[in-house]
């Protein structure tokens, strides 16, 4: 990563150096984007191989059938 700072960006703006300002700005943004992507990769990798079992869901038809049989009075 580049060793440019926001201070450098402000200095180029103050000194009216638009080419250096643009280059510094692009480097700062690129560094931040790369860091954000790396952080997101770590986050996804940690959740992707989670060892917890997913919850099992009953289908609506199974749930409805159970309710209907429970409502029938016993003989």
C-alpha positions as CSV (number, residue, x, y, z in Angstrom):
1,X,0.0,0.0,0.0
2,X,1.0,3.6,-0.6
3,X,2.3,5.8,2.2
4,X,0.1,8.8,1.4
5,X,-2.0,10.5,3.9
6,X,-4.9,12.9,4.0
7,X,-2.4,15.5,5.1
8,X,-0.6,15.1,1.8
9,X,-3.9,15.5,0.0
10,X,-4.6,18.7,1.8
11,X,-1.1,20.0,1.2
12,X,-1.4,19.4,-2.6
13,X,-4.8,21.2,-2.6
14,X,-3.3,24.1,-0.6
15,X,-0.3,24.3,-2.9
16,X,-2.6,24.2,-5.9
17,X,-1.1,21.1,-7.4
18,X,-4.0,19.4,-9.1
19,X,-2.1,16.5,-10.7
20,X,-0.5,15.6,-7.4
21,X,-3.8,16.0,-5.6
22,X,-5.5,13.7,-8.0
23,X,-2.8,11.1,-7.7
24,X,-2.8,11.2,-3.9
25,X,-6.6,11.0,-3.9
26,X,-6.6,8.0,-6.2
27,X,-4.0,6.3,-4.0
28,X,-5.9,7.0,-0.8
29,X,-9.2,5.7,-2.2
30,X,-7.5,2.6,-3.7
31,X,-5.9,1.8,-0.4
32,X,-9.2,2.1,1.4
33,X,-11.0,0.0,-1.2
34,X,-8.4,-2.8,-1.0
35,X,-8.6,-2.8,2.8
36,X,-12.4,-2.9,2.8
37,X,-12.4,-5.9,0.3
38,X,-9.8,-7.7,2.4
39,X,-11.9,-7.2,5.6
40,X,-15.0,-8.4,3.8
41,X,-13.2,-11.5,2.5
42,X,-12.2,-12.4,6.1
43,X,-15.8,-11.9,7.3
44,X,-17.2,-14.1,4.5
45,X,-14.6,-16.8,5.1
46,X,-15.5,-16.9,8.8
47,X,-19.2,-17.3,8.2
48,X,-18.9,-19.6,5.2
49,X,-17.5,-22.5,7.1
50,X,-19.4,-22.1,10.3
51,X,-19.9,-25.5,12.0
52,X,-23.3,-24.8,13.4
53,X,-26.1,-26.9,12.0
54,X,-28.8,-24.9,10.1
55,X,-32.2,-25.0,11.7
56,X,-34.7,-27.4,10.2
57,X,-37.9,-25.9,9.0
58,X,-41.3,-27.7,8.8
59,X,-43.1,-27.2,5.6
60,X,-46.5,-25.5,5.8
61,X,-48.3,-28.6,4.8
62,X,-46.8,-30.7,7.6
63,X,-47.7,-28.0,10.1
64,X,-51.2,-27.7,8.8
65,X,-51.8,-31.4,8.8
66,X,-50.7,-31.6,12.5
67,X,-53.1,-28.8,13.5
68,X,-56.0,-30.6,11.8
69,X,-55.3,-33.9,13.5
70,X,-55.0,-32.1,16.9
71,X,-58.4,-30.4,16.5
72,X,-60.2,-33.7,15.9
73,X,-61.8,-34.9,19.2
74,X,-60.8,-38.3,20.4
75,X,-63.4,-41.0,20.1
